[in-house]
Amino acid sequence: MDQIQMENFLDRLPELRVLVIGDLMLDEYVWGRTERISPEAPVQVVDVVREDIRLGGAGNVINNLVTLGCEVHVASVLGDGQDGLWLRQCLEEKGVGTAGLLFDALRTTSRKTRILAAHQQMLRIDRESREPISAAQEEQLADFVRRHAGEFQAILVSDYLKGVLTEGLLQAVIAIGKERGLPVVIDPKGRDYRKYRGATLLTPNRKETETASGVSIVDEESLHRAARTLMEQVELETLMVTRSEEGISIFSRDGGDVHLPTEAREVFDVTGAGDTVLSLIGAGLGAGLAIEDAARLANLAAGIVVGKVGTSTVTVEELRQAIALRGQEVDAKIKGREELKHLLEVERRRGKTIVFTNGCFDLLHVGHVKYLQQARRLGDMLVLGLNSDASIRRLKGPNRPLISEHERAHILAALSCIDYLVVFDEDTPLELLGLLRPDILAKGADYTPDTVVGRDLVESYGGRVELVPLVDGRSTTNIIERILDRYEKG
């Protein structure tokens, strides 16, 4: 997903209508000073300085979507006391549609009160109901979703195990989503994920993935095993695991796993980052983005949020600035061969699978892009060896390349599927392969394994060759011939 596509997505956010279903709560913060011990008991006395109440739980997902400019609607069950009424009023003041809210005299609206003094949290007081909602309320919420599903582009589910998201309601919502072609994206909780079976996407963090799968995650292999275990249990096509400072991993039933490194430069507070990820993933899928592209945006947003203190949201302007900054970082992808060798040695020690491919890539076209995207999916990182101008002239004649190596390198480095790029001057990449020692050598399917330069070398140290399908009829030569033909006829 390039910078222009990202910008187009941000422009479309005000057109998105999103339904959020889940456990709403109030987060109350009481700040004070403590300078004495109570004469009544051996406890500190907190002199209150200020208080603040915010939307919490699923409300933080709503805050994120509202901040992005989306039209948001909510469905949940609240107590009918003062807290429930205040929460509804707060939502309405933000422009959130509240027709899907139900009120129950027997429930307590979740309210978490945190007492803070001397720069630390001293106590938390929880007032809430955890009992499952009634069968009648379950049916009312499902009926609301059924009647209004055609008005939304995505359904986001935020589960805090407070009783609203029963198995019956979840299965009804997932079925409605499938029937209407709506993505149903769920931030799950608990040990038993079977109630989420059939969802479009689950977004657990690493600890939640461990708990639900029963697999202790200590390395890339155990992460993969935990993810596959969950996917089988929950009948998922795709699972996305958020890994804090290690980024995001996407697992697909077809085996095309993708690992996105963190976009954060400094981490101050990870509170609420999962809600930001859920919001951007849901908005992205609602806008028709592929899961990988939506995840890249969510990863970018999470990198912004963890650089703030407290549960935070990300603005469209912050995303625009981050996207622009990534564009400036294109130069950083272009490396000399010795520097690249060192970088890849570090990544290899971290367990990353390194894919290498090479070519001229003169007059970049859709066939090139699709080929590179597929090559990237073969591992964790894609390194591109780019023929220099001199080597292309020796291979293709004095009239090529049409685009200089400097321009070609910068255009290609702007593609998100390319992690590093190195220009080489030899006729073949054999010397470069010996230096970088990639795990996988990718070439187009117009080759056979026997004709791939470097195959013997890569296989000699345990690597392998992969042939990637090409887009028929797409080549630089064909483009040049069409241009010449049209201008000659004109």
C-alpha positions in Angstrom: 0.0 0.0 0.0 1.7 3.2 -1.1 1.4 6.7 0.2 -1.2 7.8 -2.3 -3.5 4.8 -1.4 -3.1 5.6 2.3 -4.0 9.3 1.7 -7.1 8.2 -0.3 -8.2 6.0 2.6 -7.9 8.8 5.1 -10.0 11.1 2.8 -12.7 8.4 2.8 -13.0 8.0 6.6 -15.9 10.5 7.0 -17.9 8.3 4.6 -17.6 5.2 6.8 -20.4 4.0 9.0 -19.3 1.6 11.7 -21.3 -0.3 14.4 -19.5 -1.0 17.7 -20.9 -3.7 19.9 -19.5 -4.5 23.3 -19.0 -3.7 27.0 -19.3 0.0 27.7 -17.8 1.4 30.9 -16.7 4.6 32.6 -13.1 5.1 33.6 -12.9 7.5 36.6 -9.6 9.0 37.7 -9.2 10.7 41.1 -5.9 12.5 41.6 -4.8 13.8 45.0 -2.1 14.3 47.5 -1.2 12.0 50.4 0.7 13.5 53.3 -0.8 11.7 56.4 -2.0 8.4 57.8 -5.7 8.0 58.8 -6.2 7.9 62.6 -9.0 5.4 62.0 -6.8 2.7 60.3 -3.3 2.3 59.0 -4.0 3.7 55.5 -3.0 6.8 53.7 -5.4 9.7 53.4 -5.8 11.1 49.9 -6.8 14.8 49.6 -8.6 15.0 46.3 -7.2 17.7 43.9 -9.1 16.8 40.7 -11.4 14.2 39.1 -12.0 13.0 35.6 -14.5 10.6 34.0 -13.9 9.1 30.5 -15.4 6.5 28.2 -13.8 3.2 28.7 -14.0 -0.4 27.4 -15.7 -0.4 24.0 -16.0 3.4 24.5 -12.3 3.8 23.7 -12.9 2.1 20.3 -15.7 4.6 19.7 -13.4 7.4 20.7 -10.8 6.3 18.2 -13.4 6.0 15.4 -15.0 9.4 16.2 -11.5 11.0 16.3 -10.9 9.6 12.8 -14.1 11.2 11.5 -16.2 8.0 11.0 -19.9 7.9 11.7 -20.3 5.6 14.6 -23.2 3.7 16.1 -23.3 1.6 19.2 -25.2 -1.4 20.6 -24.9 -2.6 24.2 -26.7 -3.0 27.5 -26.3 -0.4 30.4 -27.8 0.0 33.8 -30.6 2.5 34.0 -29.0 4.5 36.8 -27.2 7.8 36.7 -24.0 6.3 35.2 -25.8 4.7 32.4 -27.7 7.9 31.5 -24.5 9.9 31.7 -22.7 7.5 29.5 -25.4 7.7 26.8 -25.4 11.5 27.0 -21.6 11.5 26.6 -21.9 9.3 23.5 -24.6 11.5 22.0 -22.5 14.6 22.5 -19.8 13.0 20.4 -22.4 12.4 17.7 -22.6 8.6 18.2 -25.9 6.9 17.3 -27.3 5.3 20.5 -30.5 3.7 19.1 -28.9 0.3 19.8 -28.5 0.9 23.6 -30.7 -1.1 26.0 -31.2 -0.2 29.7 -31.7 -2.7 32.5 -32.8 -1.8 36.0 -31.0 -4.9 37.3 -27.6 -4.1 35.8 -24.9 -1.8 37.0 -23.1 0.3 34.4 -19.4 -0.6 34.7 -17.4 2.1 36.4 -13.7 1.7 37.3 -12.4 4.3 39.8 -8.7 4.8 40.1 -7.2 6.6 43.0 -3.8 8.2 42.1 -1.4 10.0 44.4 2.4 10.5 44.5 2.6 9.7 40.8 1.1 6.2 41.2 -2.1 4.3 41.4 -3.0 3.5 45.0 -6.3 1.8 44.6 -8.9 0.8 42.0 -12.6 0.4 42.8 -14.8 -1.5 40.4 -18.6 -1.2 40.2 -20.1 -3.5 37.6 -22.3 -6.4 36.5 -20.8 -9.5 35.0 -23.9 -11.6 34.6 -24.9 -12.5 31.0 -27.6 -10.4 29.5 -31.1 -12.1 29.3 -32.2 -14.1 26.2 -34.7 -11.3 25.5 -32.0 -8.6 25.5 -29.8 -10.9 23.4 -32.6 -11.1 20.8 -33.2 -7.3 20.9 -29.6 -6.5 20.2 -29.4 -9.1 17.4 -32.6 -7.8 15.9 -31.2 -4.2 15.9 -28.1 -5.4 14.1 -30.2 -7.4 11.6 -32.5 -4.4 10.8 -29.6 -1.9 10.4 -26.8 -4.0 9.0 -27.3 -2.5 5.6 -26.4 0.9 6.9 -22.9 -0.1 8.0 -19.6 -1.0 6.3 -18.1 -2.8 9.3 -19.0 -4.2 12.7 -16.4 -4.0 15.5 -16.8 -6.1 18.6 -15.0 -5.2 21.9 -15.3 -7.8 24.6 -14.4 -7.1 28.2 -16.3 -10.2 29.6 -18.9 -8.1 31.3 -21.8 -10.2 30.1 -23.1 -8.3 27.0 -21.3 -10.5 24.4 -22.9 -13.8 25.0 -22.2 -16.7 22.6 -25.7 -16.5 21.2 -25.4 -12.8 20.4 -21.9 -13.2 18.9 -22.9 -16.0 16.7 -26.0 -14.1 15.5 -23.9 -11.0 14.7 -21.2 -13.1 12.9 -24.0 -14.8 10.8 -25.5 -11.4 9.9 -22.1 -10.1 8.9 -21.5 -13.1 6.6 -25.0 -12.8 5.1 -24.5 -9.1 4.4 -20.8 -9.3 3.4 -19.8 -7.1 6.4 -16.5 -7.7 8.1 -16.9 -8.6 11.8 -13.7 -7.8 13.6 -13.4 -8.8 17.3 -11.0 -7.9 20.1 -11.4 -11.1 22.2 -11.0 -11.9 25.9 -10.9 -15.0 28.1 -9.8 -18.6 27.6 -12.5 -20.0 25.4 -12.6 -18.4 22.0 -15.1 -20.8 20.5 -17.9 -18.3 20.9 -16.1 -16.2 18.3 -16.0 -19.0 15.7 -16.5 -17.8 12.1 -15.5 -14.1 12.7 -13.8 -12.2 9.9 -10.8 -11.5 12.1 -9.7 -11.7 15.8 -7.1 -9.3 17.2 -5.7 -10.8 20.4 -2.5 -9.6 21.9 0.4 -12.0 22.6 -0.7 -12.8 26.2 -4.3 -13.4 25.2 -3.1 -15.7 22.4 -1.1 -17.7 24.9 -4.1 -18.0 27.3 -6.6 -19.0 24.6 -4.4 -21.4 22.8 -2.6 -23.0 25.8 0.7 -22.6 24.0 3.5 -20.6 25.7 4.9 -18.1 23.2 8.7 -17.9 23.6 9.8 -17.6 19.9 8.6 -17.3 16.3 7.9 -21.1 16.1 5.8 -21.2 19.3 3.9 -18.0 18.1 3.1 -19.8 14.8 2.0 -22.9 16.7 -0.3 -20.9 19.1 -1.8 -19.0 16.1 -2.5 -22.2 14.2 -4.1 -23.8 17.3 -6.4 -20.9 17.7 -7.4 -20.8 14.1 -8.4 -24.4 14.1 -10.4 -24.0 17.3 -12.2 -21.0 16.1 -12.6 -21.8 12.4 -10.8 -18.7 11.4 -9.4 -17.8 7.9 -7.3 -15.0 9.4 -5.8 -14.2 12.9 -3.9 -11.1 13.8 -1.8 -11.1 16.9 -0.6 -7.7 18.3 2.9 -8.1 19.8 3.5 -4.8 21.5 7.1 -3.7 20.7 7.5 -6.5 18.2 4.7 -5.2 15.9 1.8 -7.2 14.4 1.7 -10.7 13.0 -1.0 -11.9 10.5 -1.7 -15.6 10.1 -3.8 -16.9 7.2 -5.2 -20.4 6.6 -3.4 -20.5 3.3 -0.1 -20.1 5.0 0.7 -16.6 3.8 1.8 -15.2 7.1 2.9 -11.6 7.4 5.0 -10.0 10.2 5.0 -6.2 10.5 7.7 -4.6 12.7 6.6 -1.9 15.2 6.2 1.6 13.9 6.9 3.1 17.3 10.0 5.2 17.9 9.5 5.6 21.7 7.1 3.7 23.9 5.6 5.5 26.8 2.3 3.7 27.4 0.7 0.8 25.6 -2.7 1.5 27.2 -5.5 1.5 24.6 -3.2 0.5 21.7 -5.3 -2.6 21.1 -8.4 -0.4 20.8 -6.6 1.8 18.2 -5.6 -1.3 16.2 -9.2 -2.7 16.3 -10.5 0.7 15.1 -8.1 1.1 12.2 -8.5 -2.6 11.1 -12.2 -2.3 11.2 -12.3 1.0 9.3 -9.8 -0.4 6.8 -11.7 -3.5 6.0 -14.9 -1.5 5.9 -13.3 0.7 3.2 -12.5 -2.4 1.2 -8.7 -2.6 2.0 -7.0 -6.0 2.1 -6.3 -7.2 5.6 -2.5 -6.7 5.2 -3.0 -3.1 4.1 -5.4 -2.4 6.9 -3.0 -4.0 9.4 -0.1 -1.7 8.1 -2.3 1.3 8.8 -3.3 0.0 12.2 0.4 -0.7 13.0 1.3 2.9 12.0 -1.5 4.2 14.3 -0.5 2.0 17.2 3.0 3.3 16.9 1.7 6.9 17.4 -0.6 6.0 20.3 2.1 4.2 22.4 4.2 7.3 22.1 1.6 9.1 24.2 0.8 8.9 27.9 -2.6 7.5 28.9 -5.4 5.8 26.9 -5.1 7.8 23.6 -6.5 8.1 20.2 -4.8 9.0 16.9 -6.0 11.9 14.6 -6.1 11.9 10.8 -3.5 14.7 10.8 -1.1 12.6 13.0 -1.5 9.7 10.5 -0.9 12.0 7.6 2.3 13.2 9.2 3.4 9.6 9.9 2.7 8.6 6.3 4.8 11.6 5.1 7.6 10.7 7.4 7.6 7.1 6.1 7.9 8.6 2.6 11.1 10.4 3.8 12.4 7.1 5.1 12.5 5.6 1.6 16.2 6.6 1.4 16.9 4.5 4.5 15.9 1.3 2.7 18.6 1.7 0.1 21.8 0.2 1.4 25.3 -0.6 0.4 26.1 -4.3 0.4 28.4 -4.4 3.4 25.9 -2.5 5.6 23.1 -4.7 4.3 25.1 -7.8 5.2 25.4 -6.7 8.8 21.7 -5.7 9.0 20.6 -9.1 7.7 22.8 -10.9 10.1 21.1 -9.1 13.0 17.6 -10.0 11.5 18.6 -13.6 11.0 19.6 -13.9 14.7 16.1 -12.7 15.5 14.6 -15.6 13.6 13.6 -13.6 10.5 13.2 -15.4 7.2 14.9 -13.4 4.5 13.7 -13.5 0.9 15.9 -12.1 -2.0 15.0 -11.3 -5.6 16.7 -9.3 -8.3 16.0 -7.7 -11.6 16.1 -4.5 -13.7 12.6 -3.2 -13.0 12.8 -0.6 -15.8 9.4 1.1 -16.2 7.7 -0.3 -13.1 4.3 -1.9 -13.9 1.6 -3.9 -12.2 3.3 -7.2 -13.0 6.4 -6.0 -11.1 4.3 -4.9 -8.1 2.3 -8.1 -7.9 5.4 -10.2 -8.2 7.2 -8.3 -5.4 4.2 -8.5 -3.2 4.0 -12.3 -3.6 7.7 -12.6 -3.1 7.4 -10.7 0.2 4.8 -13.1 1.5 7.3 -16.0 1.3 9.1 -14.7 4.4 9.5 -11.9 6.9 11.7 -9.6 4.9 12.2 -8.9 1.2 15.6 -7.7 -0.1 15.8 -6.5 -3.8 19.0 -6.6 -5.8 18.6 -4.0 -8.5 20.7 -4.1 -11.6 22.8 -0.9 -12.1 22.5 1.1 -15.3 25.8 -0.3 -16.6 24.8 -3.9 -16.1 21.4 -3.3 -17.8 23.2 -1.8 -20.8 25.4 -4.9 -21.1 22.3 -7.2 -20.8 19.7 -5.3 -22.9 21.6 -3.0 -25.1 22.7 0.7 -25.3 19.1 2.1 -25.3 18.3 0.7 -21.8 17.5 1.4 -19.1 14.9 4.1 -19.7 14.9 5.0 -16.0 18.1 5.6 -14.2 19.2 3.4 -11.3 18.8 6.3 -8.8 15.2 6.8 -9.8 14.4 3.1 -10.1 15.8 2.5 -6.6 13.7 5.3 -5.0 10.5 4.3 -6.8 11.0 0.6 -5.7 12.0 1.5 -2.1 8.7 3.4 -1.8 6.8 0.0 -2.0 5.9 -1.3 1.4 6.6 -4.9 0.3 10.3 -4.1 0.0 12.3 -3.9 3.2 15.8 -3.3 1.7 17.3 -2.6 -1.7 20.9 -2.8 -3.0 22.2 -1.9 -6.4 24.7 -4.3 -8.0 26.9 -3.8 -11.0 27.6 -7.4 -12.0 25.7 -9.2 -14.8 24.3 -11.7 -12.2 23.5 -11.5 -8.5 25.8 -14.4 -7.7 28.4 -12.4 -5.8 25.6 -10.6 -3.9 23.9 -13.9 -2.9 27.2 -15.2 -1.5 27.5 -12.1 0.7 23.9 -11.8 1.9 23.0 -15.6 2.1 19.2 -15.2 1.9 16.9 -18.1 3.1 14.8 -17.9 0.0 15.7 -16.9 -3.6 12.6 -15.8 -5.4 12.4 -15.7 -9.2 9.5 -15.4 -11.7 7.8 -18.5 -12.9 9.1 -17.9 -16.4 12.3 -19.5 -15.1 12.8 -23.2 -14.3 14.7 -24.2 -11.1 17.6 -25.3 -13.3 18.0 -21.9 -14.9 17.9 -19.7 -11.8 21.3 -18.2 -11.2 22.5 -18.8 -7.7 20.3 -21.8 -7.0 23.2 -24.2 -6.2 24.7 -21.6 -3.9 21.5 -20.9 -2.0 20.7 -24.6 -1.6 24.3 -25.4 -0.5 23.7 -23.6 2.8 20.1 -24.8 3.4 18.2 -22.2 1.5 15.7 -22.8 -1.3 14.4 -21.3 -4.6 10.8 -20.3 -5.0 9.2 -19.5 -8.4 6.5 -16.8 -8.2 3.7 -16.6 -10.8 3.8 -13.6 -13.1 1.0 -11.4 -14.6 0.6 -12.5 -18.2 1.4 -10.0 -20.9 3.0 -7.5 -18.6 6.6 -6.6 -19.3 8.7 -3.5 -19.9 9.4 -4.6 -23.5 5.6 -4.9 -24.2 5.0 -1.4 -22.9 7.8 0.1 -25.0 6.5 -1.7 -28.1 2.9 -0.4 -27.5 4.2 3.2 -27.0 6.2 3.0 -30.2 3.3 1.5 -32.2 0.9 4.2 -31.0 3.2 7.1 -31.8 4.2 5.6 -35.2 0.5 5.3 -36.1 -0.2 8.8 -34.7 
